[in-house]
Amino acid sequence: MGLISILWMSGCDKNNSTEPTTSDKEAMSAIVANDAFFQTDATLLNDGDPTSTPLYSLSKTDAMILPRAWGRKIESFNRDVNFTELSASTAVATVTITMHGFIWIRAKFTPTDTVIQTIKKPFTETITRIVKFVRSPNAQKNWKISEISAIKGGTAGSQITINELRFYTGSDTIIVTDPNNTFLTVEKGPRRYMPQLIVNPMTPLRVEVTVTSSASDSDIVSVHRPFWFNNHPLYHAPMTLVESTDNGDGTFTRIYASSWRGVWAGRQNMMVSAITRNSIFDSDTTKFSSQIWGVPFIVQ
């Protein structure tokens, strides 16, 4: 009878086990798919068609070497959730966003050209985040997101490197040197939580980024963030070069900065994309090459 009781109790424990199942993975994948933190990448980075999009939304240049406007046009967007750790109460997943599309460049081929032509370069960029989950009886499907890493991405084999990102949000500062190992909690607590702002059109925000490349001239570095301008959502803005250092080895390290005011409510992302100069100024032989870093934040 004792043995039967032990077997019966073991069977009950197994039947009521909290070990993660396939349905747990599906639940957490659904949480990621429905969370605003993971839905805005294409919106922030997609500039659309330069032939029809108002130029205030594109990076512009008056340089003599002919590009007049350029932008990303994302044609396809895919999200993959890969679980690397899974226990009864916690889980860790790598969320990878893959974007395919074309860089549209509006340019003249000679200074005397009277017609501006459109050049299209194909590109593939990926963005990764590490997401930590905890089991919670009060959350969707008993799981909720507890922490999200900073954002890292760009093209494969990029010829440009982001070394550091600083995001200033009022009295808070996030410093990122290793994005996928920089974790921010969604809820306030003893661990480092992500910036949480109150809706205010005058909230000052600033981002600074340190970039290394082999370009003797400045790179093309932009900030992508939610911002209203003349009643239009404006995501893409060129950053200003504030410092440049010749490293003496054929590379240059530069610091770029951008400031703005105001955000709207919701779960948001701020991203910086650094692009090699020849990605835009050499229309024929140079492939598009980029790096992307970013930070999630909350506006209430």
N, C-alpha and C positions, 0 to 999 in steps of 0.2 A: 504493500500500500504506500510506503514511503517513497519507493522508486517511482510508482505511478504518479504520486503527487509532484515529485520533482520534474518529471517529464511534462506533466500538465502545465506547471508553472512556467517552464522553459518555452512551451508552445505559446503561452499567452504573451510572454515577453516578446517573442519573435513577431507575433501577429500585430502587436502594438508598437513595434519598433519605430523610432524616429530617424533611423538611418535614411539619408537622402535617396530618392528614387529618380527614375527618369522623369516622372511628373514634377519633381522638385526642380530639376534642371530646366524643364519647360516653363515652370512658373517664374524662375529667376530670369530666363531669357525674355519672357513676356514683360517683366518689370523693366528691363533695359530698353526693350523696343518701345515701351509706352512712356518712358521718362524723358522729359524735355532736355536733360543734359546730353542725350544721345541722338536728338532729332534735329539739331540746328547746324550740324557741321556743313552740310551742303548749302544751307541758306547763307551762312556766314561767308563761305568761300566762293560761292557761285556768283559771278558778275554778269552772266547772261551774254547777250549778243551786242558787241560794241557798235554794230551798225544801227541798232534801234534803241539801246539803253541810253538814257541821259548820261552825259559825260561826267556829271558830278559824282556818279557812283563808280567811276573807273580811275585807276592811277593814270596820270597824264604827265607828259614831258614835253618841253620845248627845245630839247637837245637837237643839235644840227644833224645827228645821225638818224633822223627820219621817223622813228616810232612816235605816233601822236597819241594813241590810247591803246590800252590792252586790258584783257580780263579773262578770267576762267569761265568756261561754259561747261558745266558738269552734265554729262549725258546719262550716266548710270551711277547708282549708289547702292552699296551692299554692306550689310552689317553681319559680323560673325561673332558669336560668343563661345569661347573655348574655356572650359573649366579646368583649372590646374590644381586646385585643392578642393576637397569636398568632405565634410564631416557631418555629424548629426546636428551640429549647431552653427557651423560657419561654412562659408564657401568663398573661393577666390576665382575670378574669371578674367580673362583677357578679352576685351571688346575691341575688335578691329573693324574700322570703317575703310572701305576701298572705294575710291572715286575715279571714274574714267571720264575723259572729255577732251576738249580742245582749248588751247590758249589762242584767243583771237587777238590779232595785232593789227591795228589800223595804222598804216605807214605810207610814206613816200619812198621811192627808191633813189631819187635824186632831189636835191633842193629845189630844182626848177619844175618838178612834176606838178601838174595842176590837178591830178586825180589821186585821191587817197585810196589805196588798195587794202584788201583784207587778207592777212596771212593766217593760216591755221596750223598750229602744232599740236599733235596728240600728246596727252599726258596721262599718267596713272599716279595717284597719290594715295597713301594709306595713313591712317591716324589710329593710334592705339592708346587705350586707357586700361589700367588695372582696377577692377571693381571688387570690393569686399562686401559680402552679405552676412547677415546674422538671422537666425531663426527667431521669429517673434509671433506669438499667437494672435496678436492684434493687427498684423500686417497682411497684405495680399498674399494668399497661398502660403501663409506662415513664414514668409521671407521678406526682408527689407534690405535696402542698400545702407551700409554703415559708413563706408569710406570710398572715395574715388581718387585715383591718382591724377596728377597733372597730365596734360596731353602731349604726345610726341608723334611726329609723323613727317611726311614729305615724300620725295621720290626715292627710288632705290639708287644706291651709289651716289648720293648727292654730293655735289662739288662745293657746297657751302655748309658751314657748321654754326649752329647756335650754341653758345657756351653758357649763357646765363639769361634769365628772364626775371625782371622785377615788376610786380604789379602792385601799384599804390591805390588803395581804395579808402579815401578819407584818412582815418588814423591807423589803418591796417596796412601791412606790407607782406606780400608773399614773395619769397625768393626761391627760384627754381634753378637748380644746376643739374639735376638728374630726374627728368619728368616722371618716368614710370616708377620711381622709388620715392616720389614726393606725394604723400597721402594727406587728404583733407577730409575730415568727417562732415557728414551731412548735417548732423545735429550737434549743438554745442555741448562740450564736455571737457574732460581733462586733456584730450589729445588735440592736435592742431586742427581747427575747424576751418572750413572754407569761408571766404569773405561773405558776410551777410549785410546787405544794405537796405535802407528804407527808400521807398520811391520818392525821389526828389529831383526835379529837373536841374538843380544846381549842384548836385553831388559831384565833387571833383574826382576824376580818375586819371591815372597816368600809368604808362607802361614804358619800360626801358629794356632794351635787348642788346646783348653783346654778340657780335657775329664775326666769324673768321672766314676769309676766302682769298683766292689768288688774284682777284680783280684789282688792277691798279686804280681804277675809278670806283666810285661808290656802288654798292649793290642796290637791289630793289627790295626794300623791306616795307611791309605794310602791316597794319593792325586791322583785325576783323572783329567787330563788336557791335552789339545792338545800340543804335543811336538814331534819334529823329532829327531831321533837318528839313525845314520848309514843308512840314507835314508829309515827308517821305521817310521810310525806313532806310537808313544809310549804314552799311556794314563795313565797307572797305575804305581805308584812308591811308595814304602814304605816310611813313614815319620820317622824321627829320634827323639827318646826320649831325651828331653833336661832338663826336671825337673820332679820330682816325690815327692808328699807330702802324708804322711799317715794322714788321717783325724781323726784317733782315734776311728772311729765308724764302722770299718770294710770296709770302702771305701778308695779309693786312687784317688787323683786328679793329673793328669799328663799333661804336655805340650809337644806337638810334633811339629816339624817344617820340612819344605822342601823348597829348593830353586832350581830354574832352570832359563834358559835363552832361549828366543825365542818363538814366537808364529806365527801362520799363519793367514792370513786375514779372516775376517768374524765375525759373531756373535757367541760368544763362551761361555762356562760355565766352571767354575772350581769347582770341588766337592771334599769334604773330606768324606771318609767313615771310621767310627770307629766300630770295630768288637770285640766282647768279645773273649778273648784268647781261651776259651774252644770250641768256635764255630769251630775252626780249629784243636786244639790239642786233643779234645775229640771226637773221630769219631763215638761213639756209642749212647750216651745218651743225649748229649747237642744239643739243636736246634740252628740253625744259628740265631744270634742276632746282629743287627746293628743299627746305626744311620748315617744319611747322611745330611750334610749341604753343601751349595754352593753359589756361586756368579756369576751372568752373567757379561760379559764384551764384549767390541767391539774392534776389531783390524781393522784398515783401511790402 
